[in-house]
Amino acid sequence: MEFNYSYNGSTEVSDRGSNTQMSFSPDTKREPTYFIGELRQNVAFREAISALHDVVVSDMRFKPKDKTAYKEWAAKQQDLDWQLIAAQRQEVANKIKPLQDELNQLNQHSYQRRESFYKAQRRYFDYIYQKDRDAWFVLDPVITVHPDEVFFECFSQDESSYGRLGASYEVFKNINDFACGTTNIDYSAALYDEFQKIRSYKNTRFEIDPSGFEVQTTHEETFKEVKIDLPDSWVRGFLQVSSAMSLPATQVDLHPMDIYNMCFVLRRHKEKQGPRSMRYHLKPGEPVRVTFDPWGIEVVCARSLYTGSQEQQIRVWGRRRLHILERLIPVAKKFTVHLLGTGMPSFYVADLGDMSFTLGLSGWTANDWAQSGNFDLMAPRADIDKWTQQQIFEALKKNWVESPDSLAERLGLNRAVVLGALSAYTQAGRAIYDLNKQVYRVRELTREPLPMERLRFANEREEKATRFLIYNAAQVTSVTSDATRAFTLQGNVKDKERNYNPSLTVDADERIISAECNCNWHQQNKLYKGPCEHILALRMQHARQY
């Protein structure tokens, strides 16, 4: 999937003794989006934007050791072993020694003659590392300007971590003008080093340059054309994160020192064997306890009481990605943890006062958002006509940000209908759910509509579920509801020569909150990777009948 960007030059930073000016260069091919203001909370913003950078460059995939040097040593050692065997004969040994000395001298002369080449090669690689690190970033960060805040979004290289920094207008002063919208900004690697120079005693001017939209076409040489060919999985990961944030979750508030203690344990210990999990022990009215496997170390969060009503234990993996939050500990008031369940994604929302930082983590590091997680299939999926969907989206776009309840009341529509429409636009990359403020926001991920036929079906499960409906292979045998308007479905699905008996529970907002199936795929994965095709077929059949 190819993305085309056109920047009016590059992002520039002007650093003087008393002030710093940061001018971000936006994508001129998108609708005018700009913002001009001065930072009021310099240090907190510096730490938050630096944590966002840590998400961008994060890649915790397993990297096998480079054994090239060892193999060269082993080959030389083998040659030496043969030489020793041959040297057992005195006459051969007498011939080998002068030849070996001569070979060593030749190797030494050869290295001396090539030494300048090796140094130049090292300097070249160092230059590439410093000057062209932008090649590490798969996609420039997305920045959105809204009436109440400016927020950045990014995705890690290993596609397992998502970062969002939201800064309200209280973070800035002397705001001149702004235009709401979403754009990509030219975010070079050198910009991170400039962020580190932000100080409380220096005025920092933050500017998403509006002049980039006023340059005439005759000055095309001033534009920086960028074409990036992205894998579908990278784009789809953004959509999966947005869907997962809207799902029901267990919520826990942690003191910043609790996050520090968790990171401290991970810094002091290195696992040599599994399990490599972290278990949250949640008991109503008692402090949250976190156990680290395989050491059995327990961190008691004495300042953080669990306020839920049900005792539970939730286990998560990929815990070393929490180090991204370390820079936020000194400036954070609290961290709110949203746990979707054992082996499911988790979200850590740092309360920075007038800013918030959201770190979204997939179930485990290798369980990337794009290929393994299908949380859009668990999100609200009410059958809504296109006209109503468009009406709801246009109403949201009028205010740019609004809660589902407020939107439903303003339009006179059922809340489930509004959530279903917003979920569809979230899965299309045109809206996002803000965990911090519990609202939906307009966010056009790309300039042109995304090719959903390529992004929606990363696997064959939903396609198979549709096929079951075509051949009338799915039947709903039982529907029960409770006082909260949640309902439970039971049924059977004929898949080739076998019959499966899926069941699922859907809450009042049309979200799957639990499901079971006797197929092999569900027995192995549960809901960690989304529902199986039989559960989906049962839900789709119910929607068609009722």
N, C-alpha and C positions, 0 to 999 in steps of 0.2 A: 504494500500500500504506500503510494508516494505522496509526500506532503511538500508543497511549494511555499516558500516564504520569501518575502522581499523586505529587507531592512534598509532604512535610510542611514547607511553607515553602520557603525558598531556602537555598543553601549560604551559611554565614556565616563570616566571619573576624574574630577579635578580636585586635587588635595592640596590645600594650603594650610598655613599655620593656624588660622582661626576658623576656617570653614572647609567643608567638603561638599562638592556637588556631584550627584549621581544622576546621569541622564540615560534612562533605558530607551533603547531603540525598538519600537513596536513593529509588528508586521503591517506594512502599508497596504496589503491586499485585503485586510479585514476592515470592518466598520470602524470609524474613528473612536478610539478608546484612549483617554489620556488622564493624567492626574499630576498636579503640581502642589507641593507642600514641603514644609520643613519638619524634620523629626523633632519631637518633643522628648520622647523616651529613647534616647540614643543607645544606651547599653543593652537594655532589654531587647530592642530590635536587632542589635548586632548578634546577640546570642541566639535569637530565634531564627534569623535568616541563615546563620552558620549551621544550625541544626538541620535546616532544610537542605543545605548543601551536602551534609552528611548522608541524607537520604538519597540524593541524586547519585553520589559516587558509591553508594553501598553495593557490594557484591560479595555475598557470603556463601556462594556456591562452592562445593568441594573442588579444590584444585590439587591434582596429584603432584607429588614432588618431581622436580626435574632431575632425572637420573643420568643425564648426559655425561656429566663429569665423572660419575661413578663408573659408567660403562667404559669411558676412555681409560680410567685408572685400571679397571679390571683387565682390559685388553693389554695394557702395558705390563701389568703384573703377570699375565699369562706368558707374555714374551720373556719376561725375566725368569719365570719358572723353567721354561724350556732352556734358557741360557745356563741356568744352574745345573740342570741335568747334563747338558752337553759339557759343562765345565768339569764334570767328574773325570773326564779324560784329560790328562795333563796337556797333551799336545794340542787338543782343541781349545783348552782354556788359554794357552799361550797365544793362540791366534785371535781369540775373541777379545781379549783385553785391549790391545791397541785399536782394534776396530771400534770397540765400544767408546773408547776415549775420543776417537776421531768423530764418531757420530754425535757425541755430546757437544763437542766444539762446533760442529756444523749446525746443530739445533740452536745453540746459543747465538751464533752469528746470524742465523735466520731470524730469530726474534728481534735482535738489535736492528736489523735492516727494516723490519716491519713495525717497529715500536711506534714510529710516528703515525702509521696507518691506524694502529689499534687506539691510540690516543684520540685521533681525529674521529674515529668511529664512536668512541665513548662520548665525546663532546657533542656529536650529532644526535645521539640518542637522548642525552641530557637536554638538548635544545628542544627536541620534539616533545619530551615529557613536560617541559615548562611552557612552551609556546603553542603547542597544538593539542593540549589536553581536551579541547572542546570535542575532539573525536570520541572521547569516552562518553559524552553525554548523548544518549540516543535521541532525545528531543528536548528542545528548549523549554524551560518551565512555562506553564500557563498562568497568566495573571488576569484577574477579573476585578473590575471596579464596580462597586455597588453603592447605593445611596448611603449605606451605613458603614461600609468597610471596604478595604482592599485586601484581596487574598491571593496567595501564590499556591500552586499545586505542582507536585512533581512525583516521579516514579523512579524506583531504584533500578539499577542495571539488571539485577537478578529477578526482577519482576515480582518480588515478594513483599516489598515495603512501599508504603504510600505516605507522602507528607503533605500537609496543608497548613499554611500559616495565614491566619486572618488577623488583620490589623484594623481596628476601628479608627475613626477620624480623630479620636482623642489622643492617639499616638502622635498626631501631627499638629502643627500650628501654621498660621499664615497660609491656609489653603486658598490658592488662587482660583482654580477652576478645575472641573473634571467632567468627563463624559462616561457614562456607564456602558459596560460591555466587556467582552473577553477578547484577549489577543495573546499571541506568543511574543516574547521579548527576547532580544539577543542577549543571552546570559553567558558570557565567556568565563573560562576557568580563572583567568586573572582577576575577575571581579571579586572572587572569594577573598583573595589577599587584600583587596581594597576595603572590603567589609570589616576586616580585622582592625583597620585604622580608625574606625568610628570611636569617638571619645565623647564623654559628657560635657567637656568644656569647649567643644567645637560645634558650630552650627553645621548641620548636614541637610542639604537640600535634596529632596527625593522627587524625581521627575520622570514620568512616562511621557516622552517627548511628543507633543501634539503636532510639531512642525513636520513630522514625518509624513503627514497626510496632505501637506500643502505643496510638496515639491512637484514641479511640473514634469511631465513625461519626457521633455527634451533633455533633462538632466539624468538620464538613466545610468550614466556612469557612476553616480553617487550612490546608487543602490547596491546593496549586498544581496545577491540572489543565492538562496539556499534550497537545495532539493534533498530531501531525506527519504530513503526508501525504508519504511518501517515494517517489521513483521506484524501480521494481524494480531498476534498474541499481545504485543505491547499495548496496542490501542484497546483491545478487549479487556485488558487488565484494569484500565481506568474505569470502564463501564461496570466491571464486577465489583470494584471497591464501592462505587456509588450505590449499587444494589445492596451490598452487604451492610452498609451503614444504616439502611432503613429497616433492617430486620430486628425482631425483639432480642434484647440482650440483658444479661445480669449486670447491674451497675454498682461499682464500688468506688468510693472516694479514698484516695491515699494521700498522706502527707508527703511533701517533697523528701523528707528524710527517709521515708520508707522506700522510695525509688532509689535513693542513694545507697541504702543498706543492701538492696537487691543487686545493684550494679557492683557493690563492693564484694559481695560473695562471688560473683562471676569473675571479677578481676583477680581474686585471691586463689581461685581453684580452676583447674583445667580437667575436664572429663576425659578419661582414657577408655571408657566403656559406657554403654547405655545402661539404663534409660537416661536420655538427656532432656528431661521434662521439668516443668515448674508447676506445682499444684497449689491452687488457691483453695484454702479451707474457709468456708463461709458459714458462720453460725449466727443467727439473729441476736443482736445486742452484745456480741462479743467482738474483740479485736480480730481483724483479718490476719490469718496466718498463711505464710507461703513456704512451701517445702521444696527444696532443690534436690532432684535426683541426679546421680546415684549416691550422693554423699549423705543424704538424709538431713542436711542442714535446714533448720527452720528459722525463718525471720518472722517475729511477732510484731505486727504493726499496731503498737499500743495506742497511737493517736488516731487510729482509723477504725471505727466501729462499723460493722456490717448492719445496715438498716433494713435489709430484706426480710421477707416473712418465712422463707423456706431454707432449711439447712442443706447445703450442697457442697460438692467438691468438683472443681473444674480444672482440667489439666491442659496445659498448653506447651508447645514446643517452639524451637527457633528463638530461644530466650536471649541470645547474645545480641540480637538486634536492638535490645533495650538500651544499649550503650549510646544510641543516638540521642536519648533523652538527658544524658549527663550534663550537657551544657545548659540545660534549662533549669536544673535544680536550684541554683542560687536566685533565679528571678521568678520562679513559679510559686503561686499561692497554694495550689493543690493539683493533683492529677486524678482525673476521673477515668476509671477503667471500664470499658464495655466488653464483656465476655459473651460471645455467642454460644459457647458450649465447649466441651472437651474436643480437642483436635480441630476446632473451628477458628475462624479469624478473631482477632481481638483489636480493640482500638484504645489508645491512650491519649486523652485530651488534657493538655497542660493549660491550666488557668494562669495566664500571665497578666491579669488585670484587664487592661484595654486590648490585649491581644490573646489569641488562643492558638495552640499548636496541636494538630491532630496527627498521630502516628498510627497508621493502619498496618497490621501485620497479618499475613496469611497464616494458615494453620501451623505450618512449619516452613523452614527456609526453602526447601526444595519443592514445596507445595505452592507453586506460584499462582497468582490470581487468575492468570489467563487460561492455562491449560487444564488445571485441576478443579478450580472452584467454579461452580455454576450457580451462584447465589441469585442471579436474575430469575432463575426458575423457581425460587422459593419466595420471591417478592410478590406483592399484590399483582394479580393478573386478571382483574375483572374484565369481562367482555364489554368494551365501550366503543361506541361508534366514533368514526374519525372526526365528525363535526363537533361532538362534545369534547373530545380530546383537545382539538384545536382551540375551542372556546376556553377551556381551563388553562391551557398554556398561555394564551394571549392575556388572560386575566392575571396570571402570575408575572408575565413580562411587563405588565403595566406598572407594577410595584417593585419588580425585580426580586423581591424576597417576601415570603409570607408563609405562615403556618397552614397545614392542611385544614384545621378547624376554621380558621378565619376565612380561608378561600371557599370552603364549602358553605359557610354562612352567607358570604357575600354573593355567591352565585345561586344560592338556594338549591344546592345539590347534596346528595348523600355523601358522607365522608368516604365511604368505601369507593365510590365512583371517582372522587377526586384523587384518592390515593392510587387507584388503578391507572388513571391517566398520567399522574406525575411519575409513577413507576415506569411507564412506557417511555416517557421522555428522558428519564434517568438512564434507562437502558440504551437509549439512542444517543447519549452523550450531550443532551441539550439542557439538562438540569442536574442539580446535585443536592444531596441532603446534608445539611449542616448539623453535625452531631452536637456541637457546642451550644447552639441556640435552638435546636429542635425545629428547624424551619427548612423549607425548600428554597433553592436559589436558581435563577436562570444562569446557566453556564454553557455556552456553545463551545464544545471541545475543539471543533474544527470549523473552518470557513464554509466548506461544502458539507451537505448531509453525509453521514457515514454510510458505507455500503453494508447495511444490516444483514443482508443475505450472506455476506462473508463472515461477519462477526458474531452473529447470533448462535450459529451452530458450530461450536468448536469441537463438538463430538456428535455422535449419532443418536443420543438418547432421546432428545426432543423430536427428532425426525422420525424415530421409530414409534414414539408415542402417537404422533399424527397418523402414522400408517395403521396403528391399531384401530383408530377411530374410523378410518376409511373402510376397513374390512369388518367393522362392528365386532371387534374382538374384546372390547372392554365393556363391563357391566357394573353398575352401582347397585349393590344388594342392600345397603343399609345407610341411613342418614340420621344422625342424632345430634341435637343441639343442646346448649345449656343457657343459663341466664345471661351470660356475657355475650351471647350471639355467636360464640364459636361453635363450629359443627365438626363432627367426625364422620368420615366416609369409610365404608368398607365395600369391597367388591372383588371381582375376579377378572383376570386378563389372560386370554389364551395366546400364548406365544409359541408358534409352531405346534408341537405335539404336547406341550406342557401347559398346565393351568397355574397361575400365580394368584395369590390372595393379598393384594396390597391394602393398606389402610393409612389414613392420614388425618390430621387435625388442622383445620384452618381457622384462624382467629377472625374477629370482626372486621379487621382491616384487610382480609383476603390474603394473609401471609401464612405459609406453611410453618407451623411451630413444632410439629413432630410427625413422624411417619415410620411405617414398618412395611417390609415386604420379604417374602421368603425366597427371592431370587438370589443367586450367588453374588451378583455385583453389590447388592445392598448389604448382604451379610458381611462382606469384606470391607466396605467403605462407609456404611451407615449414611449419614447426611454430610460427612466431611467434604465430599466432592459434589454435593447437590443430590437431588432425588433421582432414582432410577427411572427408566422409561415406563415401567408399570405404574408407579405412583403418579407420574405425570399424566399418563393416559386416563387413570381413574379421575383425576381432578378435571381434566379437559372434558371427559364424558359427563361429569356432574354439571359443569358449566353449560354444556350443550343441552342437557335435559331440563335444567332448572333456571 
